[in-house]
Amino acid sequence: MRKCFHHRNIIHLHIAALPIAVARVSQAPLRERPVAVATLNSHRPVVLSVSSEARREGVFKGMPLLKAMRRCPGLKVLPPDPEALEKACGHLARTAARYTPIWEPSRPGHLYLDLTGAERLWGPVHDAARGFQKEIRDHLGLAGTLGVAANKLVSGVASRVLPPGRDSMGIFNVAHGQEADFMAPLKVGVVPGIGRVRQKTLLEDLNITRVGQLAAMDVGRLKLIFGRRAALVHQWSRGIDATPVYAAAKKPMVTESAMLPEGENDDERLLKTFWRLVESCFYHMRKRHWFPLKAGFLVRYGDQVVATRSFKIPPTARGHGKSDGLHLWNSALFVLLEKLFFDVCQRRVQVRFLKVWFQEFRALHFQLSLFHAPSPREEETRRLIRAMDRIRDRYGSEAVRCGRAA
């Protein structure tokens, strides 16, 4: 019986300096000039992202901002814009998901897509890559290079070392079986696991500069440098990589957030905003008959410092035996959430952004009790919750609030 083996088809999208690429979409004067992203309010700001024009002037990521500005007097410095970056990443993710359910974000602006077996839907993988690239450019205004190969390693390297003139559209297709030939002439730094220290050892002690030289060495000699990872590094140098594309796990989450453009550092006002977000989350969880087992809170300060914390909700705060919203209406849970707020908000710096989330849900199946009759106070609270939710259903979740959030 003949066995049929399918070659893998992996696409890697590479958008260099995504925060700058996103800013250039709406700010045309930033194009084709040296740009860097840095936290301007910090005492010792460093460069967080740098454009190719600035790199040519000697500016690199992690460099102190003052040194970067001396080295490149025409450098345009932008503050971080986490909201715009998150929005762009969301658009990229939704675009990738239309092509395949198996896609993996490695970092902002970098995505792996596994299109193995999708030829009937999208045609040859190179054509699918071209369509994916065109959709990103036309709908998002972002230009990126793509590597197409039989594995993640080679596709990722191909997207970064696209030779000039190889493809005017910015797509480098490494044919099946040509992985070793493609890797051989490249510098050893493209192989994962070779940092500056090991690269210096290879260059100075062994005079190895190219991947092909590394691939020609036997594993025994490589163990002197890489130890137990020697066999893996040897495979990578030959373009062999069996790592799968890990599809992101879809875990349900209920979340609410608020922007404070003017900033705020008054605990009382911030706490009211916090309770407003919690109350909105409770409303959505009641609609789904969910109870969360985990809660989290995040704040972003005016100097772009982020503080976050989460906790597991203990059984004592889960309101067992309660229904119709009373499972979320118990003092033990409120005490824990208020403690979460003060554990996170400890700096005396203005807060610009708050986010509350709940996850790890268990479904609630309500059933009348045979032995426990609700107290008048519970029945009154139940009617109040129902009335408030009917108002929210008709006029929106912000139509009515509890006293702690007013």
C-alpha positions in Angstrom: 0.0 0.0 0.0 1.4 3.3 -1.0 1.6 6.0 1.6 0.9 9.6 0.7 2.9 12.3 2.5 1.9 16.0 2.3 4.6 18.6 2.4 3.8 21.3 4.9 3.2 24.8 3.6 4.1 27.5 6.1 3.8 31.3 5.5 5.5 33.8 7.8 4.5 37.4 7.8 7.2 39.9 8.8 6.2 43.6 9.4 9.3 45.4 10.7 8.8 47.9 13.5 5.0 47.5 13.6 4.4 50.5 16.0 6.1 52.8 13.5 4.4 51.1 10.5 1.0 51.7 12.2 1.8 55.3 12.9 2.8 55.9 9.3 -0.6 54.7 8.0 -2.2 57.8 9.4 0.8 60.2 9.5 2.2 60.5 6.0 5.1 62.9 7.0 6.6 60.1 9.0 7.2 58.0 5.9 10.8 57.6 4.6 12.3 59.4 7.5 14.1 58.2 10.7 11.5 57.4 13.4 11.8 55.8 16.8 9.3 55.0 19.6 10.3 55.8 23.2 8.6 56.6 26.5 9.0 60.4 26.7 7.9 60.7 30.3 10.5 58.3 31.7 13.6 59.6 33.6 15.9 57.5 31.3 14.0 56.8 28.1 15.2 54.1 25.8 14.3 53.4 22.2 11.6 50.8 22.0 11.2 50.5 18.3 13.2 51.9 15.4 12.6 52.4 11.6 15.0 51.1 9.0 16.0 54.7 8.1 17.0 55.3 11.8 18.9 52.0 11.9 21.0 53.1 8.9 21.9 56.1 11.1 23.2 53.9 13.9 20.1 53.9 16.1 19.0 50.6 17.5 16.4 49.2 19.9 17.4 49.6 23.6 19.7 52.6 23.0 19.2 55.5 25.4 17.1 58.1 23.7 19.5 61.0 24.2 22.3 59.0 22.6 20.0 58.1 19.7 19.1 61.8 19.1 22.7 62.8 19.1 23.6 60.1 16.6 20.6 61.0 14.4 19.7 64.7 14.8 16.7 64.3 12.4 15.1 61.5 14.5 11.4 61.8 15.0 10.4 60.4 18.3 6.9 59.0 18.9 5.3 58.0 22.3 4.0 54.4 22.5 0.4 53.9 21.4 -0.7 50.6 22.8 -4.3 51.0 21.7 -3.4 51.5 18.1 -1.0 48.6 18.2 -3.5 46.3 19.8 -6.1 47.3 17.2 -3.7 46.6 14.3 -2.8 43.2 15.8 -6.5 42.4 16.0 -7.0 43.2 12.3 -4.0 41.1 11.4 -5.3 38.2 13.4 -8.7 38.3 11.8 -7.2 38.4 8.4 -5.0 35.4 9.1 -8.0 33.5 10.5 -9.8 33.9 7.2 -7.1 31.9 5.5 -6.5 29.2 8.0 -7.6 28.3 11.5 -4.0 27.3 12.3 -2.1 30.5 12.7 0.3 31.7 15.4 1.4 35.1 16.4 5.1 35.1 17.5 5.3 38.8 18.3 3.5 42.0 17.1 3.8 42.1 13.3 4.9 38.5 13.0 2.5 35.7 12.2 2.9 32.0 11.1 0.1 30.5 8.9 -0.1 26.8 8.2 -1.8 26.3 4.8 -1.0 22.6 4.5 -3.7 20.9 2.5 -5.5 24.2 1.6 -4.6 24.1 -2.1 -8.2 23.4 -3.2 -9.4 26.5 -1.3 -6.6 29.0 -2.0 -4.6 27.4 -4.9 -0.8 27.2 -4.7 0.7 28.4 -1.4 2.6 31.2 -3.2 -0.7 32.6 -4.6 -2.3 32.4 -1.2 0.7 34.3 0.3 0.3 37.0 -2.4 -3.5 37.3 -1.7 -2.8 37.5 2.1 -0.2 40.2 1.6 -2.4 42.2 -0.8 -5.3 42.1 1.7 -3.2 43.4 4.5 -1.8 46.2 2.3 -5.2 47.2 0.8 -7.3 47.1 4.0 -4.7 48.0 6.7 -2.2 50.0 4.7 0.6 47.8 6.1 3.5 46.5 4.0 5.2 43.3 5.1 7.5 40.7 3.6 6.5 37.0 3.5 8.5 33.8 3.6 7.0 30.6 2.2 8.6 27.3 3.1 8.1 23.8 4.4 8.7 24.7 8.0 8.5 27.6 10.5 12.3 28.1 10.8 12.9 28.5 7.0 9.8 30.6 6.4 10.7 33.0 9.2 14.3 33.4 8.0 13.1 33.9 4.4 10.8 36.7 5.4 13.7 38.6 6.9 16.4 38.1 4.4 14.5 38.7 1.2 17.2 39.4 -1.5 16.7 42.6 -3.5 15.0 41.8 -6.8 14.0 38.3 -5.8 10.3 39.2 -5.7 9.0 42.7 -6.3 6.0 41.9 -4.1 8.2 41.0 -1.1 7.6 37.2 -1.1 10.4 34.7 -0.9 9.4 31.1 -1.7 11.8 28.4 -0.6 11.0 25.3 -2.7 10.6 21.9 -0.9 13.9 20.2 -0.6 15.9 23.4 -1.0 16.0 24.4 2.7 19.7 23.5 3.3 20.8 25.3 0.1 18.9 28.4 1.1 20.3 28.4 4.6 23.9 27.6 3.7 25.1 31.1 2.5 23.4 33.0 5.3 25.2 34.4 8.4 25.2 32.1 11.4 23.2 34.6 13.4 20.0 33.6 11.6 20.1 30.2 13.4 18.0 30.1 16.6 19.9 29.6 19.8 23.1 31.4 18.6 23.3 34.5 20.7 26.1 37.1 20.8 28.4 35.0 23.1 28.1 31.8 21.1 28.4 33.7 17.8 31.6 35.3 19.1 33.0 31.8 19.9 32.1 30.5 16.5 33.7 33.5 14.7 36.9 33.8 16.9 37.7 30.2 17.8 36.4 28.2 14.8 36.2 30.9 12.1 32.7 29.9 11.2 30.7 32.8 9.6 28.1 31.0 7.4 25.3 28.5 8.2 26.7 26.0 5.7 29.9 25.8 7.7 27.9 25.1 10.8 25.9 22.4 9.0 29.1 20.7 7.9 30.4 20.2 11.4 29.6 17.0 13.3 27.4 17.0 16.3 30.2 15.9 18.6 32.2 19.1 18.0 29.0 21.2 18.3 28.4 19.8 21.8 31.5 21.7 23.0 29.7 24.9 22.2 26.0 24.2 22.5 25.9 21.3 24.9 22.6 19.3 24.9 21.2 21.5 22.1 23.9 20.6 19.7 21.8 18.1 17.7 18.9 20.6 17.5 21.2 23.5 16.3 22.7 21.1 13.7 19.2 20.3 12.3 18.3 24.0 12.2 21.5 24.8 10.3 20.3 22.3 7.7 16.9 23.9 7.4 15.1 21.1 9.4 12.4 22.1 11.8 9.5 19.9 12.9 7.9 22.5 15.2 4.2 22.9 14.5 2.3 26.1 14.1 0.5 26.4 17.4 -3.0 27.7 16.9 -4.0 30.2 19.7 -6.3 28.5 22.3 -9.7 30.2 22.3 -10.6 30.8 26.0 -13.7 32.7 26.7 -13.2 36.0 28.5 -15.5 38.8 29.6 -13.7 42.1 29.7 -14.4 45.8 29.9 -11.9 48.8 29.7 -11.9 52.5 30.0 -9.7 55.3 28.7 -8.9 58.3 30.8 -7.4 60.8 28.3 -6.8 63.5 31.0 -5.4 61.0 33.5 -6.5 60.4 37.1 -4.8 59.6 40.3 -7.7 60.0 42.8 -8.4 56.6 44.3 -12.1 57.4 44.9 -12.7 58.3 41.3 -10.6 55.5 40.0 -12.5 53.0 42.2 -15.8 54.2 40.8 -14.6 53.6 37.3 -13.3 50.2 38.4 -16.8 49.3 39.8 -18.5 50.5 36.6 -16.3 48.1 34.6 -17.0 45.2 37.1 -20.7 45.9 37.0 -20.8 45.8 33.2 -18.9 42.5 33.2 -21.4 41.1 35.8 -24.2 42.0 33.5 -22.7 40.2 30.5 -22.0 37.1 32.7 -25.5 37.0 34.0 -26.8 37.0 30.4 -24.7 33.9 29.8 -25.4 32.2 33.2 -21.6 32.1 33.8 -19.7 32.4 37.0 -15.9 33.2 36.7 -13.3 31.3 38.6 -10.6 33.9 37.8 -10.5 37.7 37.8 -7.9 40.2 36.7 -7.2 44.0 36.6 -4.8 46.1 34.6 -3.9 49.8 34.7 -1.6 51.8 32.4 -0.1 54.9 33.8 0.7 58.2 32.0 4.4 57.2 31.8 3.3 53.9 30.0 4.1 51.7 33.0 1.7 48.8 33.2 0.6 47.1 36.4 -1.6 44.0 36.4 -2.7 41.3 38.8 -5.2 38.4 38.8 -6.5 35.9 41.4 -8.4 32.7 41.6 -11.9 33.2 43.1 -12.1 30.9 46.2 -15.2 28.8 46.8 -16.2 31.1 49.7 -16.8 33.9 47.3 -18.8 32.0 44.7 -22.3 32.4 46.2 -23.2 28.7 46.0 -26.9 28.0 45.9 -27.8 31.4 44.5 -29.3 32.2 41.2 -30.6 34.9 38.9 -27.5 37.1 39.5 -27.3 36.6 43.3 -24.2 34.4 42.7 -22.4 37.5 41.6 -23.9 39.7 44.3 -22.1 38.7 47.5 -20.0 40.7 49.8 -17.1 38.2 49.9 -16.5 38.7 46.1 -16.8 42.5 46.4 -14.1 42.5 49.2 -11.7 40.5 47.0 -12.3 42.7 44.0 -11.7 45.9 46.0 -8.4 44.4 47.3 -7.4 43.6 43.7 -7.9 47.3 42.9 -5.7 48.5 45.6 -3.1 45.9 45.0 -2.7 47.1 41.5 -3.1 50.9 42.0 -0.2 51.7 44.2 1.7 54.4 42.3 0.9 58.1 42.7 1.0 58.6 38.9 -1.9 59.5 36.8 -3.8 56.5 35.4 -4.7 56.6 31.7 -6.2 53.2 31.1 -8.1 50.5 33.1 -9.1 47.0 32.1 -11.0 44.4 34.1 -11.5 40.8 32.9 -13.0 37.6 34.1 -12.3 34.1 32.7 -12.3 30.3 33.4 -16.1 30.1 33.7 -18.4 27.4 34.9 -22.0 27.3 33.7 -24.8 27.7 36.2 -27.8 25.5 36.0 -30.4 27.1 38.2 -32.9 24.9 40.0 -35.4 25.8 42.7 -34.5 24.5 46.2 -36.8 22.1 47.9 -35.8 23.1 51.4 -34.5 26.7 51.3 -37.0 29.5 50.8 -35.4 32.8 49.8 -35.4 35.5 52.4 -37.3 38.7 51.8 -33.9 40.5 51.4 -32.8 38.0 48.7 -36.1 38.2 46.9 -35.9 42.0 46.9 -32.3 41.9 45.6 -33.4 39.4 42.9 -36.2 41.7 41.7 -33.8 44.7 41.7 -31.2 42.8 39.5 -33.9 41.8 37.1 -35.3 45.3 36.8 -31.8 46.8 36.2 -31.0 44.2 33.6 -34.3 44.9 31.8 -33.3 48.6 31.6 -29.8 47.6 30.3 -31.4 45.3 27.7 -33.5 48.1 26.4 -31.3 51.2 26.8 -27.7 49.8 27.0 -25.4 48.6 29.7 -24.6 52.2 30.8 -28.2 53.2 31.4 -28.2 52.3 35.1 -25.5 51.9 37.7 -25.2 50.8 41.3 -24.2 53.3 43.9 -20.6 52.2 44.2 -20.1 53.0 40.4 -22.2 56.2 40.2 
